[in-house]
Amino acid sequence: MPPADSRPVDPLDDDDYPAYTMGRAAEMLGTTPAFLRALGEHRLITPLRSEGGHRRYSRYQLRIAARARELVDQGTPIEAACRIIILEDQLEEAQRINEELRAQGREPQPKTTA
């Protein structure tokens, strides 16, 4: 018998579900489809494709795109904005891992370079 909380997840409740077309995503962000394509070219977000080959964006990807737009609106070149967001994400992940290690009573070891 499956656990009581194993009900199916509604795809629209899933932050990673590719629910938004490029046009709708651009409209929601107040930007252009070209901006979203540029984010893909700089490998910040990679939208999934529909069976017809159309780009589809998730809510998570839209949050990332909104952060990129914020930086670009402040005058940051798009290439730099994408790199900043990638580095912010990496830093957040490293901090999360460090917190988990500290909670386990282990200190993270610094990496050494040869």
N, C-alpha and C positions, 0 to 999 in steps of 0.2 A: 504494500500500500504506500503511495507516495506521500511525502510530508504535506501537511495542511497548507504550508505557505508556498507550494510549488506551482501556483497558478501561472498561466501563460502571461507574459509581459506584453502589454499593448505596444506595438511599434512606435506609436506617437508619444509614449512615455519614455522612450529610449533616446538619450541625448545623442547617440551615434547613428540613429536611424536616418537615412538620407531622404528626408521628407520634402525638401525645398528645391524647386527648379532654380536655374541660374537667374532668370528674370525676377522671380519672387524674392530670392535671396538678396539680389542687388537692390530691389525696392525696399526691403526691410532695413537694409543697412544705409540706405540713402546714397548709394554709390552706383557705379556702372558695371555691366557685365565684364568690361575690359579690365576693371580693377580686380575682379575675382579671378579672371584668367591670369593676370599678372601674379597674383598670390600663388597660383598653381605653378607657374613658370619658375618662381623662386622657391618652390618646394615647401611653402609654409603649410598649405592645405592641399590635399589630393581628393577631390570629390569623386564619389562613386559615379558610375555611368548607368543609365537606364538601358533597357534592352535595345532601345533605338539610338544609343550612344550619347544621350543628353546628360550633362552634368547635373548631379543631385547633391545637395548639401545637407549636413546634419546641423542640429542646434549647436553642438560643440564647435563645429567648424565655423558657424556664424559668429560665435563669441570670439574666436581667434581672429576672424576677418574684421570684426568691429574694433578689436584692439589695434590691429594694423592700420585701420582707417584713422583711428584716434592719433596714432603716431605720425602718419602721413599728413593729417590735417594740421599738426603742430610744426610741420616743416621737415620732418625726417624723410630722407629718400626711401622709396619703397624697399630697395635692397637692404638698407640698414634696418628698417622697421621689421622686416622678416627675420633678420639675424638676431635682433634684440629679443623678439618674442621667442625664438628658439632657445636662446640662452636663458631667458627668464624661466622657461619650462624646465630646462635642464637643472637650473639652480633649485627650483621648487622640488624636483624629484630627489636631488641630492640631500636637501634639508629633510625631506620626509624619511629617507633611508637613515640618515643620522639620528633622527628622533626615535625611530624604531630600534636602532641599535642601542641607544642610551636607555630606552625603556627595558631592554633585555639585560641591561647591566654591562654591556660591552661598548667600548669606545671605538669609533671608526678609526682605522689606521690610515695615515696619509699615504698617498701614492708616491713611490719613488721613481725617478726617471733615470735611465741608464745613459 
